[in-house]
Amino acid sequence: MDRYVPAGVRPPPTETTGTVRRGGVAMLVTLAVCLAVALISNGLRTPGPPPQPGAAQGFAAAGRPPGGDGSVSPAVAPLPPSVPERVRIPALRVDAPLMPLGLEANGSLAAPSDNARNLAGWYQDGTSPGATGTAVIAGHVDNRHGPAVFYGLGSLKKGNTVHVVRTDGVTAVFTIDAIEAYPAKAFPNKQVYGAASRPELRLITCGGGFDKKHQHYLGNVVVYAHLTGTGTGTGTGTGTG
């Protein structure tokens, strides 16, 4: 995927409350078009299409919206702002460096380099992972060489953990509340990027079917998680898989 296309609303000017550089995450972007080099269309040997989340992993299965009483683990006190360095997802054996992501001239969120398979990015004008608010980390599902860092995102389960290593030596441990798949034309900006009263995290990649003619995915996979623990800079933290 080459870029994240906005819903037509740019983030408001950055603030400095509770974040490294806090922007209005609500209505930040819609990942409306995921341009990609199709694994299938290029004839690469792959394990098949990226996994997609089942209904049991979504919010509808619990009959609750994001956050609040629908969470699978209790939240903990928010952390002070700090720049994230790595993201680790034990259940997927993901351990990837994070690069800062800004906005393109048209207001879209720039994507991580598509030359590196094991690289993700965080929205640096948004919430710092672990601080109060909604932090956003994005990664490619594939590239010209095959599956990329977030290829397996759709196979995650509620209760799995995501570890974000920060420059202050603290690892923020998030527990997954839900995994959802959305068509690009029905991407719920407010639900994904809306303000949160506790530390929350979104992991986002491309998903859904693949449009071979126009060479892009038709939707997105979004992982919802909230802060449930901390650890040292080793990334082990509290919580399991």
C-alpha atoms as a printed R data frame, in Angstrom:
    type eleno elety resid chain resno       x       y       z
1   ATOM     1    CA   MET     A     1   0.000   0.000   0.000
2   ATOM     2    CA   ASP     A     2   1.538   3.277  -1.027
3   ATOM     3    CA   ARG     A     3  -0.495   5.830   0.914
4   ATOM     4    CA   TYR     A     4  -3.366   6.282   3.274
5   ATOM     5    CA   VAL     A     5  -5.995   8.457   1.636
6   ATOM     6    CA   PRO     A     6  -7.807  10.965   3.871
7   ATOM     7    CA   ALA     A     7 -11.525  11.437   4.204
8   ATOM     8    CA   GLY     A     8 -11.050  15.028   3.107
9   ATOM     9    CA   VAL     A     9 -10.545  16.435   6.597
10  ATOM    10    CA   ARG     A    10  -7.079  17.467   7.686
11  ATOM    11    CA   PRO     A    11  -6.110  17.141  11.349
12  ATOM    12    CA   PRO     A    12  -6.370  20.333  13.372
13  ATOM    13    CA   PRO     A    13  -3.185  22.120  14.516
14  ATOM    14    CA   THR     A    14  -1.057  20.106  16.906
15  ATOM    15    CA   GLU     A    15  -1.354  20.529  20.652
16  ATOM    16    CA   THR     A    16   0.905  19.463  23.500
17  ATOM    17    CA   THR     A    17  -1.493  17.898  25.971
18  ATOM    18    CA   GLY     A    18  -0.718  14.297  26.814
19  ATOM    19    CA   THR     A    19   1.188  13.500  23.647
20  ATOM    20    CA   VAL     A    20   4.556  13.929  22.015
21  ATOM    21    CA   ARG     A    21   2.872  16.129  19.417
22  ATOM    22    CA   ARG     A    22  -0.826  15.702  19.666
23  ATOM    23    CA   GLY     A    23  -3.028  16.266  16.663
24  ATOM    24    CA   GLY     A    24  -6.743  15.712  16.367
25  ATOM    25    CA   VAL     A    25  -6.750  12.009  15.646
26  ATOM    26    CA   ALA     A    26 -10.489  11.965  15.121
27  ATOM    27    CA   MET     A    27 -11.234  12.085  11.411
28  ATOM    28    CA   LEU     A    28  -7.512  11.949  10.668
29  ATOM    29    CA   VAL     A    29  -7.628   9.711   7.644
30  ATOM    30    CA   THR     A    30  -9.590   7.018   5.956
31  ATOM    31    CA   LEU     A    31  -7.413   4.287   4.579
32  ATOM    32    CA   ALA     A    32  -9.650   4.405   1.558
33  ATOM    33    CA   VAL     A    33  -7.218   3.136  -1.044
34  ATOM    34    CA   CYS     A    34  -4.431   0.669  -0.323
35  ATOM    35    CA   LEU     A    35  -2.225   0.661  -3.358
36  ATOM    36    CA   ALA     A    36  -0.029  -2.409  -3.398
37  ATOM    37    CA   VAL     A    37   1.964  -4.777  -5.510
38  ATOM    38    CA   ALA     A    38  -0.369  -7.736  -5.599
39  ATOM    39    CA   LEU     A    39   1.265 -10.949  -4.551
40  ATOM    40    CA   ILE     A    40  -1.097 -12.988  -6.662
41  ATOM    41    CA   SER     A    41  -0.963 -10.785  -9.744
42  ATOM    42    CA   ASN     A    42   2.821 -10.776  -9.702
43  ATOM    43    CA   GLY     A    43   2.942 -14.536  -9.508
44  ATOM    44    CA   LEU     A    44   5.000 -14.554  -6.319
45  ATOM    45    CA   ARG     A    45   5.010 -17.665  -4.194
46  ATOM    46    CA   THR     A    46   3.033 -16.690  -1.115
47  ATOM    47    CA   PRO     A    47   1.097 -18.430   1.656
48  ATOM    48    CA   GLY     A    48  -2.103 -17.104   0.083
49  ATOM    49    CA   PRO     A    49  -4.225 -13.988   0.631
50  ATOM    50    CA   PRO     A    50  -3.721 -12.140   3.929
51  ATOM    51    CA   PRO     A    51  -5.860 -13.573   6.756
52  ATOM    52    CA   GLN     A    52  -9.028 -11.662   7.581
53  ATOM    53    CA   PRO     A    53 -10.588 -11.405  11.059
54  ATOM    54    CA   GLY     A    54 -13.600 -13.548  11.840
55  ATOM    55    CA   ALA     A    55 -16.830 -12.196  13.303
56  ATOM    56    CA   ALA     A    56 -15.960 -13.627  16.722
57  ATOM    57    CA   GLN     A    57 -13.034 -11.201  16.980
58  ATOM    58    CA   GLY     A    58 -15.120  -8.095  16.312
59  ATOM    59    CA   PHE     A    59 -17.052  -5.814  18.627
60  ATOM    60    CA   ALA     A    60 -20.393  -7.181  17.444
61  ATOM    61    CA   ALA     A    61 -19.628 -10.553  19.034
62  ATOM    62    CA   ALA     A    62 -19.598  -8.890  22.451
63  ATOM    63    CA   GLY     A    63 -22.482  -6.569  21.640
64  ATOM    64    CA   ARG     A    64 -20.388  -3.579  22.681
65  ATOM    65    CA   PRO     A    65 -18.629  -0.685  20.942
66  ATOM    66    CA   PRO     A    66 -14.905   0.012  21.366
67  ATOM    67    CA   GLY     A    67 -13.535   0.723  24.844
68  ATOM    68    CA   GLY     A    68 -15.370   0.871  28.137
69  ATOM    69    CA   ASP     A    69 -16.839  -2.333  29.529
70  ATOM    70    CA   GLY     A    70 -16.245  -4.162  26.255
71  ATOM    71    CA   SER     A    71 -12.506  -4.472  26.959
72  ATOM    72    CA   VAL     A    72 -11.072  -7.893  27.687
73  ATOM    73    CA   SER     A    73  -8.571  -6.603  30.298
74  ATOM    74    CA   PRO     A    74  -8.638  -3.671  32.725
75  ATOM    75    CA   ALA     A    75  -6.787  -0.513  31.794
76  ATOM    76    CA   VAL     A    76  -3.855   0.911  33.750
77  ATOM    77    CA   ALA     A    77  -2.671   4.454  34.418
78  ATOM    78    CA   PRO     A    78  -1.479   6.336  31.326
79  ATOM    79    CA   LEU     A    79   2.213   6.866  30.650
80  ATOM    80    CA   PRO     A    80   3.943  10.179  29.974
81  ATOM    81    CA   PRO     A    81   4.660  10.953  26.312
82  ATOM    82    CA   SER     A    82   7.659   9.227  24.728
83  ATOM    83    CA   VAL     A    83   8.645   8.450  21.150
84  ATOM    84    CA   PRO     A    84   8.089   4.769  20.207
85  ATOM    85    CA   GLU     A    85  10.973   2.766  18.736
86  ATOM    86    CA   ARG     A    86   9.651  -0.726  18.012
87  ATOM    87    CA   VAL     A    87   6.413  -2.682  17.842
88  ATOM    88    CA   ARG     A    88   6.288  -6.325  18.899
89  ATOM    89    CA   ILE     A    89   3.367  -8.716  18.468
90  ATOM    90    CA   PRO     A    90   4.253 -12.022  20.167
91  ATOM    91    CA   ALA     A    91   1.394 -13.986  18.584
92  ATOM    92    CA   LEU     A    92   2.711 -13.121  15.105
93  ATOM    93    CA   ARG     A    93   6.422 -13.106  15.994
94  ATOM    94    CA   VAL     A    94   6.540  -9.532  14.759
95  ATOM    95    CA   ASP     A    95   9.430  -7.402  16.003
96  ATOM    96    CA   ALA     A    96   9.785  -4.318  13.835
97  ATOM    97    CA   PRO     A    97  11.316  -0.859  14.072
98  ATOM    98    CA   LEU     A    98   9.006   2.138  13.897
99  ATOM    99    CA   MET     A    99   9.537   5.175  11.732
100 ATOM   100    CA   PRO     A   100   7.694   8.478  12.244
101 ATOM   101    CA   LEU     A   101   4.914   9.169   9.762
102 ATOM   102    CA   GLY     A   102   3.727  12.618   8.794
103 ATOM   103    CA   LEU     A   103   1.224  13.926   6.292
104 ATOM   104    CA   GLU     A   104   1.542  14.313   2.552
105 ATOM   105    CA   ALA     A   105   0.735  17.647   0.888
106 ATOM   106    CA   ASN     A   106  -2.831  16.457   0.234
107 ATOM   107    CA   GLY     A   107  -3.408  15.624   3.896
108 ATOM   108    CA   SER     A   108  -2.974  11.866   3.556
109 ATOM   109    CA   LEU     A   109  -0.865   9.957   6.046
110 ATOM   110    CA   ALA     A   110   2.440   8.954   4.506
111 ATOM   111    CA   ALA     A   111   3.102   5.224   4.548
112 ATOM   112    CA   PRO     A   112   6.260   3.464   5.721
113 ATOM   113    CA   SER     A   113   8.812   2.638   3.046
114 ATOM   114    CA   ASP     A   114   7.569  -0.202   0.874
115 ATOM   115    CA   ASN     A   115  11.128  -1.418   0.292
116 ATOM   116    CA   ALA     A   116  11.428  -2.846   3.799
117 ATOM   117    CA   ARG     A   117   9.259  -5.831   4.699
118 ATOM   118    CA   ASN     A   118   9.856  -5.514   8.447
119 ATOM   119    CA   LEU     A   119   9.024  -1.864   9.099
120 ATOM   120    CA   ALA     A   120   6.004  -0.052  10.528
121 ATOM   121    CA   GLY     A   121   5.278   3.596  11.263
122 ATOM   122    CA   TRP     A   122   3.479   5.654  13.883
123 ATOM   123    CA   TYR     A   123   1.626   8.918  13.340
124 ATOM   124    CA   GLN     A   124   4.032  11.337  15.014
125 ATOM   125    CA   ASP     A   125   1.570  14.233  15.194
126 ATOM   126    CA   GLY     A   126  -0.865  12.077  17.121
127 ATOM   127    CA   THR     A   127  -0.814  10.398  20.506
128 ATOM   128    CA   SER     A   128   2.328   8.771  21.866
129 ATOM   129    CA   PRO     A   129   1.644   5.036  22.461
130 ATOM   130    CA   GLY     A   130   0.878   4.647  26.158
131 ATOM   131    CA   ALA     A   131  -0.295   8.225  26.702
132 ATOM   132    CA   THR     A   132  -3.963   9.103  26.992
133 ATOM   133    CA   GLY     A   133  -5.619   9.125  23.592
134 ATOM   134    CA   THR     A   134  -5.594   7.068  20.413
135 ATOM   135    CA   ALA     A   135  -2.161   6.170  19.026
136 ATOM   136    CA   VAL     A   136  -1.925   4.971  15.424
137 ATOM   137    CA   ILE     A   137   0.592   2.497  13.976
138 ATOM   138    CA   ALA     A   138   0.387   1.509  10.302
139 ATOM   139    CA   GLY     A   139   2.237  -1.106   8.296
140 ATOM   140    CA   HIS     A   140   2.220  -2.776   4.908
141 ATOM   141    CA   VAL     A   141   0.468  -6.087   4.379
142 ATOM   142    CA   ASP     A   142   2.790  -6.981   1.488
143 ATOM   143    CA   ASN     A   143   5.288  -5.548  -0.949
144 ATOM   144    CA   ARG     A   144   7.125  -6.618  -4.082
145 ATOM   145    CA   HIS     A   145   9.027  -9.265  -2.170
146 ATOM   146    CA   GLY     A   146   6.097 -10.972  -0.463
147 ATOM   147    CA   PRO     A   147   4.277 -10.706   2.883
148 ATOM   148    CA   ALA     A   148   5.247  -7.654   4.946
149 ATOM   149    CA   VAL     A   149   5.188  -6.711   8.622
150 ATOM   150    CA   PHE     A   150   1.390  -6.644   9.132
151 ATOM   151    CA   TYR     A   151   0.518  -9.519   6.799
152 ATOM   152    CA   GLY     A   152  -0.867 -11.610   9.667
153 ATOM   153    CA   LEU     A   153  -2.786  -8.841  11.433
154 ATOM   154    CA   GLY     A   154  -6.162 -10.338  10.550
155 ATOM   155    CA   SER     A   155  -5.322 -13.589  12.340
156 ATOM   156    CA   LEU     A   156  -4.924 -11.978  15.765
157 ATOM   157    CA   LYS     A   157  -7.351 -12.798  18.568
158 ATOM   158    CA   LYS     A   158  -8.917 -10.845  21.394
159 ATOM   159    CA   GLY     A   159  -6.595 -10.969  24.372
160 ATOM   160    CA   ASN     A   160  -3.396 -11.104  22.305
161 ATOM   161    CA   THR     A   161  -0.928  -8.381  23.202
162 ATOM   162    CA   VAL     A   162   1.002  -5.680  21.373
163 ATOM   163    CA   HIS     A   163   4.226  -4.338  22.892
164 ATOM   164    CA   VAL     A   164   5.509  -0.879  21.971
165 ATOM   165    CA   VAL     A   165   9.083  -0.136  23.032
166 ATOM   166    CA   ARG     A   166   9.620   3.562  23.786
167 ATOM   167    CA   THR     A   167  12.710   5.759  23.976
168 ATOM   168    CA   ASP     A   168  12.205   6.313  27.714
169 ATOM   169    CA   GLY     A   169  13.000   2.635  28.308
170 ATOM   170    CA   VAL     A   170   9.393   1.684  29.037
171 ATOM   171    CA   THR     A   171   7.515  -0.903  27.009
172 ATOM   172    CA   ALA     A   172   3.802  -0.145  26.749
173 ATOM   173    CA   VAL     A   173   1.776  -3.363  26.692
174 ATOM   174    CA   PHE     A   174  -1.611  -3.229  24.985
175 ATOM   175    CA   THR     A   175  -4.276  -5.941  25.076
176 ATOM   176    CA   ILE     A   176  -6.386  -6.435  21.962
177 ATOM   177    CA   ASP     A   177 -10.106  -5.734  22.333
178 ATOM   178    CA   ALA     A   178 -11.200  -6.457  18.767
179 ATOM   179    CA   ILE     A   179 -10.061  -6.930  15.186
180 ATOM   180    CA   GLU     A   180 -12.290  -5.557  12.453
181 ATOM   181    CA   ALA     A   181 -12.266  -5.478   8.649
182 ATOM   182    CA   TYR     A   182 -13.831  -2.530   6.831
183 ATOM   183    CA   PRO     A   183 -14.551  -1.799   3.168
184 ATOM   184    CA   ALA     A   184 -12.705   1.344   2.110
185 ATOM   185    CA   LYS     A   185 -15.950   3.138   1.270
186 ATOM   186    CA   ALA     A   186 -17.376   2.458   4.740
187 ATOM   187    CA   PHE     A   187 -14.316   3.153   6.884
188 ATOM   188    CA   PRO     A   188 -15.518   4.429  10.314
189 ATOM   189    CA   ASN     A   189 -13.227   7.401  10.898
190 ATOM   190    CA   LYS     A   190 -14.672   8.422  14.250
191 ATOM   191    CA   GLN     A   191 -14.601   4.910  15.693
192 ATOM   192    CA   VAL     A   192 -11.033   4.258  14.576
193 ATOM   193    CA   TYR     A   193  -9.437   7.647  15.174
194 ATOM   194    CA   GLY     A   194 -11.785   9.244  17.694
195 ATOM   195    CA   ALA     A   195 -10.545  10.713  20.960
196 ATOM   196    CA   ALA     A   196 -10.172   8.296  23.876
197 ATOM   197    CA   SER     A   197 -10.190   8.943  27.618
198 ATOM   198    CA   ARG     A   198  -7.600   6.219  28.222
199 ATOM   199    CA   PRO     A   199  -4.470   5.031  26.372
200 ATOM   200    CA   GLU     A   200  -5.566   3.169  23.247
201 ATOM   201    CA   LEU     A   201  -3.795   1.837  20.165
202 ATOM   202    CA   ARG     A   202  -4.831   1.127  16.586
203 ATOM   203    CA   LEU     A   203  -2.862  -1.103  14.237
204 ATOM   204    CA   ILE     A   204  -3.897  -0.631  10.617
205 ATOM   205    CA   THR     A   205  -3.093  -2.347   7.354
206 ATOM   206    CA   CYS     A   206  -4.740  -3.165   4.036
207 ATOM   207    CA   GLY     A   207  -7.268  -5.966   3.755
208 ATOM   208    CA   GLY     A   208 -10.390  -7.208   2.080
209 ATOM   209    CA   GLY     A   209 -10.424  -8.308  -1.526
210 ATOM   210    CA   PHE     A   210  -7.866  -7.214  -4.085
211 ATOM   211    CA   ASP     A   211  -8.711  -5.214  -7.193
212 ATOM   212    CA   LYS     A   212  -6.367  -6.692  -9.791
213 ATOM   213    CA   LYS     A   213  -7.306  -4.133 -12.420
214 ATOM   214    CA   HIS     A   214  -6.440  -1.110 -10.290
215 ATOM   215    CA   GLN     A   215  -3.858  -2.885  -8.134
216 ATOM   216    CA   HIS     A   216  -5.132  -2.041  -4.683
217 ATOM   217    CA   TYR     A   217  -6.865  -3.651  -1.744
218 ATOM   218    CA   LEU     A   218 -10.537  -2.893  -1.213
219 ATOM   219    CA   GLY     A   219 -10.495  -2.353   2.527
220 ATOM   220    CA   ASN     A   220  -8.572  -2.317   5.758
221 ATOM   221    CA   VAL     A   221  -7.933  -4.437   8.825
222 ATOM   222    CA   VAL     A   222  -7.936  -2.520  12.115
223 ATOM   223    CA   VAL     A   223  -6.797  -3.838  15.494
224 ATOM   224    CA   TYR     A   224  -8.218  -2.092  18.577
225 ATOM   225    CA   ALA     A   225  -6.241  -2.323  21.819
226 ATOM   226    CA   HIS     A   226  -5.814  -0.520  25.135
227 ATOM   227    CA   LEU     A   227  -2.958  -0.187  27.623
228 ATOM   228    CA   THR     A   228  -2.938  -2.947  30.236
229 ATOM   229    CA   GLY     A   229   0.641  -3.056  31.487
230 ATOM   230    CA   THR     A   230   4.220  -1.926  31.202
231 ATOM   231    CA   GLY     A   231   7.629  -3.518  31.059
232 ATOM   232    CA   THR     A   232  11.246  -2.666  30.468
233 ATOM   233    CA   GLY     A   233  12.836  -1.741  27.166
234 ATOM   234    CA   THR     A   234  13.334  -5.431  26.397
235 ATOM   235    CA   GLY     A   235   9.749  -5.497  25.184
236 ATOM   236    CA   THR     A   236   8.737  -8.445  27.328
237 ATOM   237    CA   GLY     A   237   6.296  -6.509  29.473
238 ATOM   238    CA   THR     A   238   3.268  -7.958  31.187
239 ATOM   239    CA   GLY     A   239   0.598  -9.964  29.438
240 ATOM   240    CA   THR     A   240   0.815 -12.914  27.075
241 ATOM   241    CA   GLY     A   241   0.732 -13.630  23.350
